[in-house]
């Protein structure tokens, strides 16, 4: 088996575990902001130490972090914070599997954003895949228990949170790529590690300031929940490094296609771990959306 495939499967698995832990924290003593802080607070120091060791062992000179880098990194970091908060709130409104599926619309939205803003070419099959994806979103959009499903049912808080999270994750991905490329290093692992270290440190400081101002008790709550929260940080770090490594070994389209296995992991977690019931319409919506995403990434 080619190395990038098990690495991608590991990335999706770690990411699913991280969201599972964040969901548990958000349903307990932590707010969506507190659960988001846990992701960065317990991973930033370790990421910084590991990349410093890597740079020393490989004998590479540290790059210059210019304004372009910090601009892209800050934009990506802010978008990721908002996307994570939206995803955690989505978990509080709908079951775990549906929340992850809505988040995965980031793949479709990234293509649309690139086409509208950057003029990136989109094939006919790409537009067909996006159209199929809208059908999946429609099936998922109606609240549980609603028999009829129509376009008006898409205008609700759940859909706003889900599509908003997907759009923000798409923005963060593009921004992180811009930040890492601005470093001018040949080693993709060094670019990824340095970008990840800088971003997570900024995100930690930003979340600490925000929560100290808006919800001061949440910082103490995050520390109090450290036995679980520390695993959120570790799973986040492990998942990020696996994603970056996979992208250095294989075309991003194929990595994204394999990465959709996260939807399968999330469905299993929803049923087996959280004991949630997934309706027939939700199963159909997840299947349609998964098919559209795979079709899209294979058409890029």
Residue pairs with C-beta under 8 A, 6 or more apart in sequence:
2 250
3 249
4 245
4 246
4 249
4 250
4 254
4 255
5 258
7 242
7 245
7 246
7 249
8 242
8 243
8 246
8 250
8 255
8 258
8 259
9 258
9 261
10 238
10 242
11 239
11 242
11 243
11 246
11 259
12 239
12 258
12 259
12 260
12 261
12 262
12 265
13 265
14 235
14 236
14 238
14 239
14 242
15 235
15 239
15 243
15 262
16 100
16 262
16 265
16 266
16 269
17 231
17 235
18 39
18 232
18 235
18 236
18 239
19 87
19 91
19 96
19 99
19 100
19 266
20 96
20 269
20 273
20 274
21 228
21 229
21 231
21 232
21 235
22 35
22 36
22 38
22 39
22 84
22 87
22 88
22 91
22 232
23 35
23 88
23 91
23 96
23 99
23 274
24 228
25 34
25 35
25 38
25 225
25 228
25 229
25 232
26 32
26 34
26 35
26 88
26 89
26 91
26 92
27 91
27 92
28 225
29 221
29 224
29 225
30 38
30 218
30 221
30 222
30 225
30 229
31 215
31 218
32 85
32 88
32 89
32 92
33 85
33 207
33 210
33 211
33 214
33 215
33 218
34 211
34 215
34 218
34 219
34 221
34 222
35 88
35 232
36 81
36 84
36 85
36 88
36 207
37 204
37 207
37 208
37 211
37 218
37 219
37 222
38 222
38 225
38 229
38 232
38 233
39 84
39 232
39 233
39 236
40 200
40 203
40 204
40 207
40 233
40 236
41 204
41 207
41 208
41 222
41 229
41 233
42 226
42 229
42 230
42 231
42 232
42 233
42 234
43 200
43 233
43 234
43 236
43 237
44 197
44 200
44 201
44 203
44 204
44 233
46 233
46 234
46 237
47 193
47 196
47 197
47 200
47 237
48 197
48 200
48 201
50 193
51 190
51 193
51 194
51 196
51 197
54 189
54 190
54 193
55 62
55 190
55 194
58 187
58 190
60 185
60 187
60 190
63 183
63 184
63 185
63 194
64 183
64 184
65 183
65 198
66 182
68 178
68 179
68 182
69 179
69 182
69 183
69 195
69 198
70 179
70 198
72 175
72 176
72 178
72 179
72 182
73 175
73 176
73 179
73 195
73 198
73 199
73 202
74 202
75 171
75 172
75 175
76 171
76 172
76 173
76 174
76 175
76 176
76 178
76 179
76 199
77 172
77 199
77 202
77 203
77 206
78 206
79 168
79 169
79 171
79 172
79 175
80 168
80 169
80 172
80 199
80 203
81 203
81 206
81 207
82 164
82 168
83 103
83 164
83 165
83 166
83 167
83 168
83 169
83 172
84 165
86 161
86 162
86 164
86 165
86 168
87 99
87 103
87 161
87 165
89 161
90 98
90 99
90 102
90 103
90 158
90 161
90 162
90 165
91 99
93 157
93 158
93 161
94 102
94 144
94 158
95 270
95 274
95 276
95 277
95 278
95 282
96 266
96 269
96 270
96 274
96 276
97 263
97 266
97 267
97 269
97 270
97 271
97 276
97 278
97 282
97 286
98 140
98 162
98 270
98 278
98 282
98 285
98 286
99 162
99 266
100 262
100 263
100 266
101 136
101 140
101 162
101 263
101 266
101 285
101 286
101 289
101 290
102 137
102 140
102 158
102 159
102 161
102 162
102 163
102 165
102 166
103 162
103 165
103 166
103 169
104 166
104 260
104 262
104 263
104 289
104 290
104 293
105 133
105 137
105 162
105 163
105 166
105 289
106 165
106 166
106 167
106 169
106 170
106 173
107 170
107 256
107 293
107 296
107 297
108 129
108 130
108 133
108 166
108 292
108 293
108 296
109 163
109 166
109 167
109 170
110 170
110 173
110 174
111 120
111 122
111 126
111 130
111 296
111 300
112 122
112 130
113 167
113 170
113 171
113 174
114 120
114 122
114 174
115 121
115 122
123 299
123 300
125 295
125 299
126 296
126 299
126 300
128 295
129 292
129 293
129 295
129 296
129 299
130 292
130 296
131 292
132 288
132 291
132 292
132 295
133 288
133 289
133 292
133 293
133 296
135 288
135 292
136 285
136 286
136 287
136 288
136 289
136 290
136 291
136 292
137 154
137 159
137 162
137 163
137 285
137 289
138 149
138 151
138 153
138 154
138 285
139 149
139 281
139 282
139 284
139 285
139 288
140 162
140 281
140 282
140 285
140 286
140 289
141 149
141 153
141 154
141 156
141 158
141 159
142 148
142 149
142 153
142 281
143 153
143 156
143 158
144 279
144 282
146 153
149 281
176 195
176 199
179 195
179 198
179 199
180 191
180 192
180 194
180 195
181 191
183 190
183 191
183 194
183 195
185 191
185 194
188 244
188 247
188 248
189 244
189 245
189 248
192 241
192 244
192 245
192 248
193 241
193 244
196 237
196 240
196 241
196 244
208 219
211 218
211 219
212 219
222 229
243 255
243 259
246 255
247 255
252 300
253 297
253 298
253 300
254 297
256 293
256 297
257 294
257 297
257 298
260 290
260 293
260 294
260 297
263 286
263 289
263 290
267 278
267 286
270 276
270 278
271 278
278 286
